[in-house]
């Protein structure tokens, strides 16, 4: 099964949970972006530039958390086993998978 087909099957099967997770993951970025106002002078332009760099520097964190949370769902679709019949490997949400690649003793030994 190709990666694109697997991704599409997973998204269609878990449309609502993945959409809710995507909204939650993007909420901090959207909150900062919608709170932005037009800079009126050089000082406020510098502050806006700082906020823009913070958003750009941390946007990848939310994307990785979303991918980690969806990893269990993708694995269930790939192995054709429902999530309810399998025991989660690392955490109920699978989000620890995004932070831990499998080499730490805190979440991988449980």
C-alpha positions in Angstrom: 0.0 0.0 0.0 1.4 3.4 -0.9 1.9 6.1 1.6 -0.6 8.4 -0.1 -3.3 5.7 -0.2 -2.7 4.8 3.4 -2.9 8.5 4.4 -6.1 9.0 2.5 -7.7 5.8 3.9 -6.7 6.8 7.4 -8.1 10.4 7.0 -11.4 9.2 5.5 -11.8 6.5 8.2 -11.0 8.9 11.1 -12.2 12.2 9.6 -13.6 13.8 12.7 -10.9 12.9 15.2 -8.1 13.9 12.9 -9.8 17.2 12.0 -10.3 18.0 15.7 -6.7 17.2 16.4 -5.6 19.4 13.5 -7.7 22.3 14.7 -6.3 21.9 18.2 -2.7 21.7 16.8 -3.1 24.8 14.7 -5.0 26.8 17.3 -2.0 28.5 18.9 -0.6 29.5 15.5 -4.0 30.9 14.5 -4.5 32.6 17.8 -1.2 34.5 17.4 -1.9 35.3 13.8 -5.4 36.7 14.4 -4.1 38.7 17.3 -1.6 40.5 15.1 -2.3 44.2 14.5 -0.8 46.5 12.0 2.4 48.0 13.3 2.2 51.8 13.7 5.8 52.6 14.3 9.3 51.0 14.3 9.0 49.6 17.8 5.8 47.8 17.2 7.1 46.6 13.8 10.1 45.0 15.7 7.7 43.4 18.2 5.6 42.1 15.3 8.8 40.7 13.7 9.6 38.9 17.0 6.2 37.3 17.2 6.4 36.2 13.5 9.8 34.5 14.2 8.3 32.8 17.3 5.4 31.5 15.2 7.7 30.3 12.5 10.2 28.7 14.9 7.5 26.8 16.8 5.0 25.8 14.1 6.8 22.5 13.5 6.3 21.4 17.1 2.5 21.4 16.6 2.8 19.5 13.4 4.9 16.8 15.0 2.5 16.5 17.9 -0.4 16.0 15.4 1.6 13.3 13.5 2.4 11.5 16.8 -1.2 11.5 17.8 -2.3 10.1 14.5 0.4 7.4 14.3 -1.7 4.8 16.2 -4.6 5.4 13.8 -2.4 5.0 10.7 -0.9 1.8 12.2 -4.4 0.4 12.8 -5.4 1.1 9.2 -2.2 -0.4 7.9 -2.5 -3.6 9.9 -6.3 -3.7 9.4 -7.0 -4.0 13.1 -9.4 -1.7 14.9 -7.9 0.6 17.5 -10.3 -0.7 20.2 -8.9 -4.2 19.9 -5.3 -3.2 20.2 -3.4 -2.0 23.2 -1.7 1.3 22.6 2.0 1.0 22.5 3.2 4.1 24.3 0.2 6.1 25.4 -3.6 6.2 24.9 -3.3 9.1 22.4 -0.1 8.1 20.8 1.2 11.6 21.3 4.3 10.5 23.1 5.5 8.9 19.9 6.1 12.3 18.5 8.4 13.3 21.3 10.1 9.9 21.9 11.5 7.9 18.9 11.6 4.8 21.0 14.9 5.1 22.8 14.0 6.6 26.2 13.3 4.6 29.4 10.4 6.8 30.6 7.7 6.1 28.0 9.1 3.1 26.1 9.5 0.8 29.1 5.9 1.0 30.2 
